[in-house]
Amino acid sequence: MDIDSLDYFSDPLLALDPYGLLDYLAANKPVYREPHHGIVMVTGYEEAISVLRAPDIFSSSTIVAGTDPLSLFPERPEGDDITGYVNSHREYLPQNDQIVSADPPSHTAQRALLMGLITPKRLKENEEFIWRLTDRQLDVVLPQSPVELMTAYAQPYTLLVIADLLGVPEEDHPGLLGLRGGGQMPGAGRSDTGHRRSTQGHNTLEVFYDYFVARIEERRQQPRTDILTGIALAKFPDGSTPEPIEVARIVSNLFAAGQETTVRLIGTALKRIADEPETQATLRANRELVPRFVEEILRTEGPIKGEFRLALKTTELGGVPIPAGTPLLLMNGAANRDPRQFGDPADFRIDRPNARRHLAFGHGIHTCPGAPLARSEARITIERLLERTTDIRISPEHHGPAGERHFNYMQTYMFRGLTQLYLEFTPKG
Amino acid sequence: MESTVHREIRVDRSLCMGSGQCLWYAPNTFDQDDNTVAVVIDQHGDPEEKIQAAIDSCPTQAISIVPKGEPDQS
């Protein structure tokens, strides 16, 4: 494979089907400096874990800063340790006020506000309410056939669930949806392929801040039982109370950034169920396998292909020298297919014993705090759909007949997800 | 190793997010229940350094080591 000729960051064919390249890299070049942009692509599982466990060396500051992050600074920092320079120039980087781009100790303080908010225990207690929202949105979708699932189901559904968990009243949904158009994380739903720098929309979640500052202040005055109250009353580890805007930034991220990825997860999962009658039959006969099915979807084709890190100190990774200032693309979507960790990694196996060891939600300090919610939403959607239908099919009218299907994927090097998924249903009864 | 005899590993179930990362480092000490919340299956299932790595890696800091017999605060 002549990998040096392939530009992962601009080739539209690689956005459509990245896994040939990623599987090759994970198996043969787990740490690979690609020649087009000088970016070190980390595709090996152990190597990815090493990066994720060393935030003092591999900073998240450039997580969405594009392929030439140092060009965003007034000058290019030099030397074997650029920690000081980066820390004093963070305002030049996109999404610099968001927890995803923070490093310790700032990250540690912000993350403390999220502790215990979205947990399996809490979601179990709220399971019935998530089922109700699921059924409510399926009521809209099931009478239509074929129907485009992403727009008609996945997007409104994920919004309903997070809004309800946060305690955002229904009359505010349309206004927030309108804001969301300008409030997505860079790369979500739009092209971030190519050399264009993501300097526009510096802190794109700002559109939500005023709204949530007001809600945080309300909850501090009049506490309720919702998650928003929990985060409004949370304190920093040193016991101090955060400013409402500090809380609003994190809530905005919970509200906006997590949804897009869950939408894609639901799409990918339903595509496989609809396109593989055997898999669908297995799940219909063995509902208890649904959680494992979701994990294997996350492992083989998770919504995040990769995200940037920046080497703050000169180091080495998997035998490859990494000078300070090197941009790395940490490829969760490739590490999950590393044959040293997962045998026959391209095979989709519901019974894979170690499927949950995937890195789809990251690892270490930045592990996705919404993971339990994403898992619940995907699982309950599948369970309710199987319960309420006797058959789920891909629409041949939109995607072609079996064996000759065509699907469109997001044109981005960061995310993996269908742009549309047209399904047909045979409702039960 | 007197210190390991008198200590107890605790998981705060209201903090645990079910990431399962403790199992990666100390698979003989931790497991996950049906709701994916971490549980301690063996207080001494792995070498102390592996257990410590599991505690350090927990993204929600839900695992702690307390002196044996200390009242449960969670």
Interface residues (C-beta under 8 A of the other chain):
Chain A: R53 M115 G116 I118 T119 P120 K121 R122 K124 R356 R357 F361 H363 G364 I365 H366 T367 P369 A371 P372 R375
Chain B: D12 R13 S14 L15 C16 M17 G18 S19 G20 Q21 W24 N35 T36 V37 S57 P59 T60 Q61
